[in-house]
Amino acid sequence: MNRVWLFGADIDTDQIIPGRYSPYMTSEADLAQYAFCEHRPDFAPNVHPGDVIVAGKNFGCGSSREYAPRALKKCGIAGIIAPSFARIFFRNALNLGLPLFEVDLTGQVADGDQVRLDLDASRIETSTGVLALPSPPDFVHQIQREGGIVAYMQRYGKFPGES
């Protein structure tokens, strides 16, 4: 089982990782240690691969920095569940293969709950039951399975759905 990290609404990219910790100012290898370093200092030292972020609406708003979702992927976050995402964050996460689910579970899970995210079945298992998640389109699932759009292109040489 993995942990739920519960966040509120309007979590912006500067809260996810402040600009001064961009890979251009530090390094790509250090991104994970700065995730939520100011907004939630307990996150980076305690997050584990497979953990899940559940948040309120408009997750990832703010600047278009691609290294915000990349920092979360480097932390091992298995997926992010929120009722809505900023469009550029959504696209950057898709490109990186970081699974996102648009549904509001903030009232159904608590911070620290133990869960298991099943990407193939599009569901999250909690201690009290199973919650269905919206299934991504096939092409999104293919990109996620390969680890991002670059890995997908390297393997198949074309975008999903292209002939």
N, C-alpha and C positions, 0 to 999 in steps of 0.2 A: 504494500500500500504506500501511497505517497501523500504528501501534504497539500492542502488548499492554502493559498495565499490570497486573502480577501482584500480588495481595494475598493474605494468608492468610485464616484463618477469623475469624468474629466481628468484622468491621469494623463499628463502631457509628457512629451518625450524628454523634457528637461528634468522631470521627476524620475523618469526611468533611468536616465544617465545624463548628468549635467555635461554641457558642451566642453568643459575644460578637460574631461576624461575621454574625449574622442580618440579614436585610434591614431589620429594625426598628432595629438598632443601627448599621448602615452604610448600604447602599443595595442595591436590587435589581441595579443595574448592576455592583456590586463583587463579587457572589457568586462568580463564577468564579475570581477571583484568590485566594480563601481556601480553595479546595478542597484538602483534605489538607495544609493549611499547616503543621501541627505533626507529623502522622503521617508525611508523606512530602513534605518541602519542595520536592523537585525536580518534583513533579507539575504544579502550576499554571503555572509558567513554561515548561514543556516540552510540555504536552499539546496536541494538535492536533485539529481537527474530524475525526471519523471514527475516532479511536482507540477501543480496546476495553478494558474492564476485565474481567479474569478473576480470580475470587476463590474462596476456600474457603466453607464453609457459613455460613449465618446472616448474610449480608451485609445491612447496614442495620439491625442490631439497635439497641436503645437507645430514645431518645425518638422521638416521632412527628413531628418537624419536617419539614414538607414541603419546606423550602428545602434539605435535603440532596440529594435527587435533582434538584431544580431547579438547584443549583450544578453538578452533573455534566452536566446537559443544556446549561447555558450554556457549559460548557467544550467542548461539541461531541462528547461521548462518544456513539458510535454505538450502543452496547449494553453491557450488563453480563451476564456469564456466570458463574453460581455454582450449586452444587448445591442451595442453598436461600436464601431471603430472608426477613427479618422481614416479617410480614404487612402491617404498616402501611407499611413502605417499599415493598413490592410494590404496594400499592394507590396510594400517592402517585406512584410511577413510572408506573403505568398511566394515572392521571389526567393526567399530564404528557406522555404519549406517549413515554416513555423505554423502549426495548425491553429486556426482561429474558428470559434463557433459563436454565431450571433444569436444569443438567447440570454435571458436574464435569470440567473440562478442565485443572485445575491441574497434572496430571502430563503433559499433552500439549503444553503451550506454555510458553515461558520469558518472563520479563520482557524487554521490548524486541524480541521477535519481530515480524517484519513480517507483517501479515495483512490480509485484506479480508473484512469482514462483509457478507454478502449477505442482507439481511432478507427479500426476496421468496422466495428459495429456502431460507431457514432453514439457512444453512451458513456456515462460516468457512473461508476459503482460507488455508493457511499455505505456507511454502516447501517443506514436505515432503508436502503433500497437502491434501485437503478433509475437514473434520470436519462431520458432520451435527449440527444443533441441533434440539431439539424445536420443531415448528411451533406457534405460538400459535393459539388458537381464532380463527375468522374475525372475531368482534366485536373482539377485542384487536388484531388486525392492522389493522382498519379505524380504530380509535382511534389507533394508532401512525402510520398513514399520514396522518391529518389533523393530527397534532402534539399530540394530547391530547384529553381529553373535552370541554373547553370549545370548542375549535375544531370538534370533531365536532358538538356540539349547535348551534353557530352555523350550520353548513352544512346539517344535516339536520333540526334541530328536534325530534329524538327520540333516545332511546338505541338503540344497535344491537340489532336483534331486535324492537323494539316495532313494532306495526302502527299 
